[in-house]
């Protein structure tokens, strides 16, 4: 079972590395392609739009052809998109290439989660899924930071080319998973979850949290390289510190179980708000900014944990469809954040982005106060 787990974890790692890579290397990319920071970050928007579209249109194919086959097809498409990104002669080609990567990621991620449950021994499903999800932390701690360092040494094109090679290697290595996740012959749609009571507020909470995160994250690299005049490698350390905080937060997850969703959500979102304000206060001091990013990672992890628990608790029978909508909203935020953040970054720098993020997190905390008035709607021990 170790090899399939490693393949699935690595697949998430490659997807996560690509989705987070543009921020620390944006200055190097913009110089090569003779484009502005905002123009390059629109490639991240194209990626997000591709994932959102695939979550609705392609991901349900896993029910028809099998999760293993869909994942392997998506890995091939991802390799092609990453290769095209490496060879992009201009920013428009990069946008198209990242949109292709987004389509691949949107099809691959639901299949990866499904396969994790399929290969898990009975009674160990959560443990195996936890190992696979560790790919996100690997992508932040290793993928992005090492890629930023490699950009200084070999250039950003070499980094995308390497990621393309890894995606194709994973496709070859995953041949044994081809038949896993037997097809049911029936395709479902995340749109069926729109009728679940409470889904509208849950998706609003998703939009507030994710728009806040990406509106600032996407511009931290440009702030460090352009605003502070530091290297791409130094810009890559911020995702590293964020990822360390994100990983360390698992030690606090049991506290969420004891407090329950209704009581924990608003305070955690207030802490997220405070982390944005702290980053704004220390944004001109590189080392302090790294420390604040670690704190940001801790509370963003807790907020994300509570958000996913809240959504899946709404209707256990439709968890898959609900998480499809969650992915769609999340990556629509990935699409929109570079536009909103770009306007603020051009006028007020990273401080403007962080202020927007703080306001969105504060709005999320206000919305979460309503959960305490409906304590029976959400189980107290479903935070993990």
C-alpha positions in Angstrom: 0.0 0.0 0.0 3.0 2.3 0.5 3.6 2.8 -3.2 0.1 3.8 -4.2 0.0 6.3 -1.2 3.3 7.8 -2.3 2.0 8.2 -5.9 -1.2 9.9 -4.7 0.7 12.1 -2.3 3.2 13.1 -5.0 0.4 13.8 -7.4 -1.1 16.3 -5.0 2.4 17.7 -4.4 2.9 18.5 -8.1 -0.6 20.0 -8.4 0.0 22.1 -5.2 3.4 23.2 -6.3 2.1 24.5 -9.6 -0.9 26.2 -8.0 1.4 28.1 -5.6 4.5 28.6 -7.6 3.8 31.8 -9.5 3.9 34.0 -6.5 7.6 33.6 -5.5 8.8 33.5 -9.1 6.5 36.2 -10.6 9.3 38.8 -10.9 11.5 36.3 -12.9 8.6 35.4 -15.1 7.6 39.0 -15.8 11.1 40.0 -16.7 11.5 37.1 -19.2 8.1 37.6 -20.8 8.2 41.5 -20.7 5.0 41.6 -18.7 3.8 43.3 -15.6 3.3 41.4 -12.3 -0.5 41.7 -12.6 -0.4 40.3 -16.1 1.7 37.3 -15.1 -0.6 36.6 -12.1 -3.5 36.4 -14.5 -2.0 33.1 -15.4 -2.9 32.0 -11.9 -6.4 33.3 -12.6 -6.6 31.1 -15.7 -5.4 28.1 -13.7 -8.2 28.7 -11.1 -10.8 29.1 -13.7 -9.7 25.8 -15.3 -10.0 23.9 -12.0 -13.4 25.4 -11.3 -14.6 24.4 -14.7 -13.2 20.9 -14.3 -14.7 20.4 -10.9 -18.1 20.8 -12.5 -17.6 19.2 -15.9 -14.8 16.7 -15.8 -14.6 15.4 -12.2 -17.9 13.5 -12.5 -16.4 11.4 -15.3 -14.7 9.4 -12.6 -18.1 7.8 -11.8 -18.4 6.7 -15.5 -14.9 5.5 -16.4 -13.3 4.9 -13.0 -11.2 7.2 -10.7 -7.9 5.5 -11.7 -8.4 6.0 -15.4 -9.5 9.6 -14.9 -6.5 10.4 -12.7 -4.0 9.0 -15.2 -5.6 10.9 -18.0 -5.4 14.0 -15.9 -1.7 13.5 -15.1 -1.0 13.3 -18.9 -2.8 16.5 -19.4 -1.0 18.1 -16.5 2.3 17.2 -17.9 1.4 18.8 -21.2 0.2 22.0 -19.5 3.4 22.2 -17.4 5.5 21.6 -20.5 3.7 24.3 -22.4 4.2 26.7 -19.4 7.9 26.0 -19.5 8.0 26.9 -23.2 5.6 29.8 -23.2 6.9 32.7 -25.4 4.5 35.3 -23.9 2.1 35.8 -21.1 -0.9 34.9 -23.1 0.5 31.4 -23.9 1.4 31.0 -20.2 -2.3 31.8 -19.4 -3.6 29.2 -21.8 -1.0 26.6 -20.5 -2.0 27.2 -16.9 -5.7 26.9 -17.8 -4.9 23.4 -19.2 -3.1 22.7 -15.9 -6.2 23.8 -14.1 -8.4 21.5 -16.1 -6.1 18.6 -15.2 -6.0 19.5 -11.5 -9.8 19.8 -11.3 -10.2 16.3 -12.8 -7.3 14.8 -10.8 -8.0 15.9 -7.2 -11.4 14.3 -6.7 -10.0 11.1 -8.3 -7.0 11.2 -5.9 -9.3 11.5 -2.9 -11.5 8.7 -4.1 -8.5 6.4 -4.8 -7.2 7.1 -1.3 -10.4 5.7 0.1 -10.4 2.7 -2.3 -6.9 1.5 -1.5 -7.3 2.0 2.3 -7.8 -1.1 4.5 -11.1 -1.1 6.2 -11.0 1.0 9.4 -7.9 3.0 8.2 -9.6 5.2 5.6 -9.0 8.4 7.6 -5.3 7.6 8.2 -4.6 6.8 4.6 -6.4 10.0 3.4 -4.4 12.0 5.9 -1.2 10.6 4.4 -2.3 11.6 0.9 -3.4 15.0 2.0 0.1 15.6 3.3 1.0 16.2 -0.3 -0.3 19.8 0.2 2.1 20.4 3.0 4.9 18.9 0.9 4.0 21.1 -2.0 4.3 24.2 0.2 7.3 23.2 2.3 9.4 21.6 -0.5 7.8 22.2 -3.9 7.4 25.9 -3.8 10.5 26.8 -1.8 12.9 24.5 -3.6 11.4 25.7 -6.9 12.0 29.3 -6.0 15.6 28.4 -5.1 16.0 26.5 -8.4 14.6 29.5 -10.3 17.6 31.6 -9.1 20.0 28.8 -10.2 18.4 27.6 -13.5 15.5 29.8 -14.4 11.8 29.4 -14.0 11.4 27.5 -17.3 13.6 24.7 -16.0 11.3 24.5 -12.9 8.1 24.1 -14.9 9.9 21.6 -17.2 11.0 19.5 -14.1 7.4 19.5 -12.8 6.2 18.4 -16.2 8.7 15.5 -16.1 7.5 14.5 -12.6 3.9 14.5 -13.7 4.7 12.1 -16.6 6.7 9.9 -14.3 3.7 9.7 -11.9 1.5 8.7 -14.9 3.9 5.9 -15.7 4.2 4.8 -12.1 0.4 4.8 -11.6 -0.3 2.0 -14.1 -1.2 -0.3 -11.3 -4.0 2.1 -10.3 -5.6 2.1 -13.7 -8.5 -0.2 -12.8 -8.9 1.1 -9.2 -12.1 2.9 -8.3 -14.4 0.8 -10.4 -16.8 2.8 -12.6 -20.4 2.9 -11.6 -21.7 3.8 -15.0 -23.4 6.8 -13.6 -22.1 10.4 -13.6 -23.2 12.7 -10.8 -22.9 16.5 -10.6 -22.0 18.8 -7.7 -24.9 21.0 -8.7 -27.3 18.6 -6.9 -25.8 19.8 -3.6 -27.2 23.3 -4.2 -30.5 22.1 -2.7 -28.9 21.1 0.6 -30.0 23.4 3.5 -27.2 25.7 4.6 -25.1 25.2 1.5 -25.4 28.9 0.4 -23.9 30.2 3.7 -21.3 27.5 3.7 -20.2 28.5 0.2 -20.2 32.1 1.3 -17.9 31.2 4.1 -15.7 29.4 1.6 -15.5 32.4 -0.7 -14.6 34.8 2.2 -11.8 32.5 3.5 -10.3 31.6 0.1 -10.6 35.1 -1.5 -8.8 36.5 1.6 -6.0 33.9 1.4 -5.2 34.2 -2.3 -5.6 38.0 -2.5 -2.6 38.3 -0.2 -0.7 35.1 -0.9 -0.3 35.8 -4.7 1.4 39.1 -4.0 3.8 38.2 -1.2 6.5 37.1 -3.7 6.3 40.4 -5.6 6.4 42.3 -2.3 9.6 40.5 -1.3 11.4 40.8 -4.6 10.2 44.2 -5.7 9.2 46.0 -2.5 12.1 44.7 -0.4 14.6 44.1 -3.2 15.4 40.6 -2.1 16.0 37.4 -4.2 13.5 34.9 -5.6 15.0 32.3 -3.2 14.1 34.6 -0.2 10.6 35.1 -1.6 10.3 31.3 -1.7 10.9 31.1 2.1 7.6 32.7 2.9 5.6 29.7 1.5 8.0 27.5 3.4 7.3 29.2 6.8 3.5 29.3 6.0 3.7 25.6 5.2 5.5 24.8 8.4 2.8 26.6 10.4 0.1 24.8 8.4 1.7 21.5 9.3 2.3 22.3 12.9 -1.4 23.2 13.3 -2.3 19.5 13.3 -1.2 19.5 17.0 -4.1 21.9 17.7 -6.8 20.0 15.8 -8.0 18.0 18.9 -8.8 21.4 20.5 -11.4 22.0 17.7 -13.0 18.6 18.5 -13.4 19.7 22.2 -14.8 23.2 21.3 -17.0 22.1 18.4 -17.7 23.9 15.2 -20.2 26.3 16.5 -17.9 27.7 19.2 -14.6 27.5 17.5 -15.2 29.0 14.0 -15.6 32.6 14.8 -12.6 32.8 17.2 -10.4 31.1 14.7 -11.4 33.5 11.9 -10.7 36.4 14.3 -7.2 34.9 14.7 -6.9 34.7 10.9 -7.9 38.4 10.8 -5.2 39.2 13.4 -2.6 37.3 11.4 -3.3 39.5 8.4 -3.0 42.7 10.4 0.2 41.4 12.0 1.7 40.8 8.5 0.7 44.2 7.5 2.4 45.7 10.5 5.7 43.9 9.9 5.6 43.8 6.1 8.8 45.9 5.7 10.8 43.6 8.0 11.6 40.4 6.1 12.4 38.2 9.1 9.4 39.4 11.0 7.2 38.8 8.0 8.4 35.2 7.8 7.5 34.7 11.5 4.0 36.2 10.8 3.6 33.9 7.8 4.1 30.9 10.2 1.4 32.2 12.4 -0.8 32.7 9.4 -0.3 29.1 8.4 -1.4 27.8 11.8 -4.7 29.7 11.8 -5.4 29.2 8.1 -5.1 25.4 8.7 -7.6 25.6 11.6 -10.0 27.7 9.6 -9.8 25.4 6.6 -10.4 22.3 8.9 -13.5 23.9 10.4 -14.8 25.0 7.0 -14.5 21.5 5.4 -16.1 19.9 8.5 -18.9 22.4 8.3 -19.6 21.6 4.7 -19.5 17.9 5.0 -21.7 17.9 8.1 -24.5 19.6 6.1 -25.6 16.4 4.3 -23.3 13.3 4.7 -25.0 11.5 1.8 -23.9 14.2 -0.6 -20.4 14.9 0.7 -18.8 14.3 -2.7 -21.2 16.7 -4.5 -20.7 19.3 -1.8 -16.9 19.1 -2.0 -17.3 19.6 -5.8 -19.0 22.9 -5.1 -16.3 23.7 -2.5 -13.6 23.2 -5.2 -15.5 25.3 -7.7 -15.9 28.2 -5.3 -12.3 27.9 -4.1 -10.8 28.1 -7.6 -13.2 30.8 -8.7 -11.5 32.8 -5.9 -8.1 31.7 -7.3 -9.4 33.2 -10.6 -10.6 36.5 -9.1 -7.9 37.2 -6.5 -5.2 38.3 -8.9 -7.5 41.0 -10.3 -8.7 42.3 -6.9 -5.3 42.0 -5.3 -3.5 43.4 -8.4 -5.5 46.7 -8.2 -4.7 47.0 -4.5 -1.0 46.0 -4.9 -0.5 48.6 -7.6 -1.8 51.4 -5.4 -0.9 50.4 -1.8 1.5 47.4 -2.1 1.1 44.3 0.0 -0.5 46.3 2.8 -3.6 47.0 0.6 -3.9 43.2 -0.2 -3.6 42.3 3.5 -6.2 44.9 4.5 -8.7 43.3 2.1 -7.9 39.9 3.4 -8.4 41.1 7.0 -11.8 42.5 6.1 -12.9 39.3 4.4 -11.7 37.2 7.4 -13.5 39.5 9.7 -16.7 39.2 7.6 -16.3 35.4 7.8 -16.1 35.6 11.6 -19.3 37.7 11.7 -21.1 35.2 9.5 -19.9 32.3 11.8 -21.5 33.9 14.8 -24.8 32.6 13.4 -23.6 29.0 13.9 -23.7 29.5 17.6 -27.4 30.3 17.4 -28.0 26.9 15.7 -26.0 24.5 17.9 -27.9 21.5 16.8 -27.1 22.0 13.1 -23.5 21.1 13.4 -22.0 18.2 15.5 -19.6 19.3 18.1 -17.0 16.6 17.3 -16.8 17.0 13.5 -13.9 19.4 13.2 -11.4 16.9 11.9 
